[in-house]
Amino acid sequence: MTKYPSKLMKISDIAEWLNVSESAIYKWVNEERFPKPIKFGLEAKRKRMSARWTREDIEDWLERQKGTK
């Protein structure tokens, strides 16, 4: 049986939580410094595509950041 994440978060929610801009998060994703989102919809029609992150992925990322300073 597949385990589904407890909560999927939008970029705006994550940006507010981390107190950074949405563009900073996308930049980090492109630089492979932040978890990649789960994408829904058609890649070819970006206007209809949605990206979400699991809360667990973000929390794990935050824990790893503590060890890099």
C-alpha positions as CSV (number, residue, x, y, z in Angstrom):
1,M,0.0,0.0,0.0
2,T,1.3,3.4,-0.9
3,K,1.8,6.0,1.8
4,Y,0.6,9.4,0.8
5,P,2.1,12.6,2.3
6,S,0.2,14.2,5.1
7,K,0.2,17.6,3.5
8,L,1.1,19.1,0.2
9,M,2.3,22.7,0.3
10,K,2.2,25.5,-2.3
11,I,5.2,27.6,-3.1
12,S,3.5,30.6,-1.4
13,D,3.1,28.7,1.8
14,I,6.7,27.6,1.9
15,A,8.0,31.1,1.0
16,E,6.0,32.6,3.9
17,W,7.2,29.8,6.3
18,L,10.8,30.3,5.4
19,N,10.6,34.1,5.0
20,V,12.1,34.0,1.5
21,S,10.8,34.9,-1.9
22,E,9.2,32.3,-4.2
23,S,11.8,33.0,-6.8
24,A,14.6,32.1,-4.3
25,I,12.9,28.7,-3.8
26,Y,12.7,28.1,-7.5
27,K,16.4,29.2,-7.9
28,W,17.4,26.7,-5.1
29,V,15.4,23.9,-6.8
30,N,17.2,24.7,-10.1
31,E,20.6,24.6,-8.3
32,E,19.6,21.3,-6.6
33,R,19.9,22.9,-3.2
34,F,16.2,22.5,-2.4
35,P,13.8,19.5,-2.8
36,K,12.1,19.2,-6.1
37,P,8.3,19.6,-6.2
38,I,5.7,17.1,-7.2
39,K,4.2,18.4,-10.4
40,F,0.6,18.0,-11.5
41,G,-0.8,18.7,-14.9
42,L,0.7,18.9,-18.4
43,E,4.3,20.0,-18.7
44,A,3.6,21.5,-22.1
45,K,0.9,23.7,-20.8
46,R,2.7,25.4,-17.9
47,K,-0.3,27.5,-17.1
48,R,-2.2,24.4,-16.1
49,M,0.7,22.8,-14.2
50,S,0.9,22.9,-10.4
51,A,3.8,22.2,-8.1
52,R,3.6,21.1,-4.5
53,W,6.1,20.0,-1.9
54,T,5.5,17.6,1.0
55,R,5.8,19.1,4.4
56,E,8.1,16.2,5.3
57,D,10.5,17.0,2.5
58,I,10.8,20.6,3.6
59,E,11.2,19.6,7.3
60,D,14.0,17.1,6.3
61,W,15.7,19.8,4.2
62,L,15.6,22.3,7.2
63,E,17.2,19.7,9.5
64,R,20.0,19.1,7.0
65,Q,20.6,22.9,6.8
66,K,21.3,23.0,10.5
67,G,24.3,20.7,9.9
68,T,25.8,22.8,7.1
69,K,26.4,26.0,9.1
